[in-house]
């Protein structure tokens, strides 16, 4: 990619040069992310929750569903971008909205593993079809003079939806005493349906070559795959950066469960209560602790706060410099977020992770989008989903198994009742999951509380190890990016 000069152009001038479709695409993206992240913020808790209102799946089953979802959502764009360029951006987005609505409605009525698998597959396919055209139109609406700021604005808008969504979902799902899970999924379907309006009324279809619409689907598929195979540097870059997305997606897919089981969020709950008074109740559990999705939401809040000034500042640095720096910072925050039982410290580490994400993620999109030929923007933005596919699918394929072995509070509670307190295995197996902690506390004696039981399990079994293992993949990606950086002679710090 040629080096941009956007740092030398005034910000307002850069914004004036952005075409109308850029702003329409941002509006559509914000709505889609509001629905998507609202669901994703609470879905891990709903899927493995042990209460009668939740699905009660195992971590392995949850991991399988997310793995299939990841593969569909991230591999389909490799070819769906080609179809968007060939047959039309609007048609692709209409299809995406319809499929996503079906998926969210299925989630609201899921009853077990297979129904949730079908729902996740629908949302994965719909999102896969949606991403290339909306990201492609952003790339088409920018040039070398404003691409850094433009992708920063796009990433900011994405995270406005990402920030508002968990708060809306926290309100919609109620709490453990009064659960209302279906409201989250029905609300996501409604927000997705709204996106038909700006797409129909304001979105301008990009020009296409007259012969494009006459191509057969198999021909489009073959040409798309040939384009990727022939661009070896891009393919190598995408595979190397996959380790970052391996980490990133576990922040959404696994960390909420870890916080729910191991992190004492009463301190964060007190802060929310002090700041919001009685309005904070919708963001708290019945005991007064901050809900896990509120801690995860720090990521989006930090991005909203800092992505625009950092995007402007980083416009003077080489893309690869920003990528390596951001990945390293994100790695530190990722491992740190799972290394503590303190809600405040966990929140701080999520903020650190967000700083790393702010530095590298928009630059990733900018690199791919600006490297693409003018007539293949949607195609290349489809290719940008390859790291998501590799990282997200592999992460969920491993994380469920690793969590069950290294971090599951239920597994550890049963184990300690047998090994330390001498209960027979058949008696322990009959204890309901929601009764395990209180049983451990009773066996500890001395008026021990459930929090004392959690602390004991933490000290004996070290559940934080899972984050070190997952973080090792991110470290390998950082090292690989440095090697790729030097190999491509990209060591040019200031543009």
Secondary structure as GFF3:
##gff-version 3
##sequence-region A 1 495
A	DSSP	three_ten_helix	6	8	.	.	.	ID=ss1
A	DSSP	alpha_helix	11	16	.	.	.	ID=ss2
A	DSSP	alpha_helix	20	48	.	.	.	ID=ss3
A	DSSP	alpha_helix	59	75	.	.	.	ID=ss4
A	DSSP	alpha_helix	77	87	.	.	.	ID=ss5
A	DSSP	alpha_helix	89	108	.	.	.	ID=ss6
A	DSSP	alpha_helix	113	140	.	.	.	ID=ss7
A	DSSP	alpha_helix	147	172	.	.	.	ID=ss8
A	DSSP	alpha_helix	182	201	.	.	.	ID=ss9
A	DSSP	three_ten_helix	212	214	.	.	.	ID=ss10
A	DSSP	alpha_helix	217	230	.	.	.	ID=ss11
A	DSSP	alpha_helix	232	240	.	.	.	ID=ss12
A	DSSP	alpha_helix	242	253	.	.	.	ID=ss13
A	DSSP	alpha_helix	255	262	.	.	.	ID=ss14
A	DSSP	alpha_helix	266	276	.	.	.	ID=ss15
A	DSSP	three_ten_helix	277	283	.	.	.	ID=ss16
A	DSSP	alpha_helix	292	314	.	.	.	ID=ss17
A	DSSP	alpha_helix	319	337	.	.	.	ID=ss18
A	DSSP	alpha_helix	343	371	.	.	.	ID=ss19
A	DSSP	three_ten_helix	374	376	.	.	.	ID=ss20
A	DSSP	alpha_helix	377	383	.	.	.	ID=ss21
A	DSSP	alpha_helix	386	406	.	.	.	ID=ss22
A	DSSP	alpha_helix	409	419	.	.	.	ID=ss23
A	DSSP	alpha_helix	425	429	.	.	.	ID=ss24
A	DSSP	three_ten_helix	433	435	.	.	.	ID=ss25
A	DSSP	alpha_helix	436	444	.	.	.	ID=ss26
A	DSSP	alpha_helix	450	461	.	.	.	ID=ss27
A	DSSP	alpha_helix	465	487	.	.	.	ID=ss28
###
